[in-house]
Amino acid sequence: MKSLLATSLLLGLLAPAAFAQYGQAIKRAKETANQNNVRQGVPAPAQNQPRPAAPGPARPGGSNVVTSVTKIQMDLAGFKTGPSATTEQKQKFTLNLISAARGPKPAATTVNKFVASLTTALPSATLTTAQHARLAQNIEAVLNGKAFPATQFDKIIDDVQAILEVGTVKRATAISVAADLKAIGTEVRR
């Protein structure tokens, strides 16, 4: 009887650790699959949900409209050129992100936190033009993701993390940036 009790106790202590390791393995497998999707050019989750384009200011000399995705993409490209983002670049990016939200606007402090973490991560990243475009689409989708189902929203956040990791950003930094973007999305989705 004592050996049965001792065995049960031992199994009871080991089972949670085994399940935790299994959960971590599943999470890492999903992250690897997301990274492979980015590398192979599988469309971003943000592209799967059609949204109307936001009207933007017309360019001089033409009727072309600068969309919020294009503004975000131009801002992201600007961070790549310097060793660190200037205060003016960060402020412009913050304002562009807030104005890109067509519905509820996120708080400036939440956006500032995201901008700070992203601009810290980008100088070490080696993102292609396609990855910059995909990152911009995902950011814009989160800003306007009030109507997205929770699973779609989570896939977009996961895709942002995968893009950064594929672009050689350290995993912990990519997770932090994705968490800050998720905080923006949480505010918008209320």
C-alpha positions in Angstrom: 0.0 0.0 0.0 2.8 2.4 0.9 4.6 1.7 -2.4 1.3 2.4 -4.3 0.9 5.7 -2.5 4.5 6.7 -3.1 4.2 5.9 -6.8 1.0 7.9 -7.1 2.6 10.8 -5.3 5.7 10.7 -7.6 3.5 10.5 -10.7 1.4 13.4 -9.4 4.5 15.5 -9.0 6.0 14.6 -12.4 2.8 14.9 -14.5 2.5 18.8 -14.4 6.1 19.1 -15.5 5.6 16.8 -18.4 2.5 18.6 -19.5 4.3 22.0 -19.3 7.1 20.7 -21.4 4.6 19.3 -23.9 2.8 22.7 -24.0 6.1 24.5 -24.6 7.0 22.1 -27.4 3.6 22.7 -29.1 4.2 26.5 -28.8 7.7 26.3 -30.4 6.3 24.1 -33.2 3.7 26.7 -34.0 6.3 29.5 -33.9 8.5 27.5 -36.3 5.5 26.9 -38.7 4.8 30.6 -38.6 8.4 31.4 -39.4 8.4 29.0 -42.3 5.2 30.7 -43.6 7.0 34.0 -43.6 10.0 32.6 -45.4 7.9 30.9 -48.0 5.7 33.9 -48.7 2.5 32.4 -47.5 0.0 35.3 -47.3 -0.2 37.1 -44.0 -3.2 36.5 -41.8 -4.0 40.2 -42.2 -4.5 39.6 -45.9 -7.1 36.9 -45.4 -9.6 39.5 -44.0 -10.7 42.1 -46.6 -11.1 45.6 -45.2 -12.0 48.9 -46.9 -9.0 51.1 -47.6 -8.6 54.2 -45.4 -8.8 57.4 -47.3 -5.5 59.3 -47.2 -4.2 62.6 -48.5 -3.7 62.8 -52.2 -0.2 63.0 -53.6 0.8 66.2 -55.3 0.3 66.1 -59.1 -2.0 63.0 -59.0 -5.0 61.3 -57.6 -3.0 58.4 -56.0 -4.0 57.9 -52.3 -1.4 57.2 -49.7 -2.9 54.4 -47.5 -2.2 53.9 -43.9 -0.3 50.7 -44.7 2.0 52.6 -47.1 2.7 55.3 -44.4 3.5 52.6 -41.9 5.7 50.8 -44.4 7.6 54.1 -45.2 8.1 54.7 -41.5 9.5 51.2 -41.0 11.9 51.6 -43.9 13.1 54.9 -42.4 14.1 53.1 -39.2 16.3 50.7 -41.1 18.7 53.5 -42.3 19.9 54.8 -39.0 21.6 53.1 -36.0 18.7 54.2 -33.8 15.5 56.0 -34.4 15.4 59.7 -33.7 12.7 61.2 -31.5 11.1 62.9 -34.5 10.9 59.6 -36.3 9.3 57.9 -33.3 6.8 60.7 -32.9 5.9 60.7 -36.6 5.5 56.9 -36.5 3.3 57.1 -33.3 1.0 59.7 -34.9 0.8 57.7 -38.1 -0.2 54.6 -36.1 -2.8 56.4 -34.1 -4.3 58.0 -37.3 -4.3 54.7 -39.1 -6.9 53.4 -36.6 -10.2 54.0 -38.4 -12.3 53.0 -35.4 -11.4 53.3 -31.7 -8.0 54.9 -31.2 -5.4 53.3 -29.0 -3.9 55.3 -26.1 -0.8 57.2 -27.0 1.1 55.6 -24.1 0.4 52.1 -25.4 1.4 53.1 -28.9 4.6 54.8 -27.6 5.6 51.6 -25.8 5.1 49.6 -29.0 7.0 52.1 -31.1 9.9 52.1 -28.5 10.2 48.3 -28.5 9.8 48.0 -32.3 12.4 50.7 -33.1 14.8 49.1 -30.7 14.4 45.7 -32.5 14.5 47.0 -36.1 18.1 48.1 -36.3 19.3 44.6 -35.7 16.8 43.1 -38.1 17.5 42.1 -41.6 14.0 42.3 -43.1 13.3 42.1 -46.8 11.0 44.6 -48.6 8.3 41.9 -48.6 8.7 41.4 -44.9 8.5 45.1 -44.3 5.3 45.2 -46.3 3.9 42.2 -44.4 4.8 43.7 -41.0 3.1 47.0 -42.0 -0.1 45.1 -43.1 -0.2 43.3 -39.8 0.3 46.4 -37.8 -2.4 48.2 -39.7 -4.7 45.1 -39.3 -4.2 45.2 -35.5 -5.1 48.9 -35.4 -8.3 48.2 -37.3 -9.0 44.7 -36.0 -12.1 45.3 -33.9 -14.2 43.1 -36.0 -11.6 40.3 -36.3 -12.4 37.0 -34.6 -10.0 36.2 -31.7 -8.3 33.5 -33.6 -7.5 35.8 -36.6 -6.2 38.5 -34.2 -3.9 36.0 -32.5 -2.6 34.7 -35.8 -1.7 38.3 -36.8 0.2 38.8 -33.6 2.0 35.5 -34.1 2.9 36.5 -37.6 4.5 39.7 -36.4 6.6 37.7 -34.0 7.5 35.3 -36.8 8.5 38.1 -39.2 10.8 39.6 -36.6 12.4 36.3 -35.8 12.9 35.4 -39.4 14.6 38.9 -39.7 17.1 37.8 -37.1 15.6 39.6 -34.1 16.2 37.7 -30.9 13.2 35.6 -29.8 12.7 37.4 -26.5 12.7 40.8 -28.2 10.3 39.6 -30.9 7.9 38.3 -28.2 8.1 41.6 -26.4 7.3 43.6 -29.6 4.4 41.2 -30.4 3.1 41.6 -26.8 3.2 45.4 -27.1 1.3 45.2 -30.4 -1.2 42.9 -28.8 -1.8 45.5 -26.1 -2.7 48.0 -28.8 -5.1 45.6 -30.4 -6.7 44.8 -27.0 -7.4 48.5 -26.6 -8.9 48.8 -30.1 -11.0 45.7 -29.7 -12.8 46.8 -26.5 
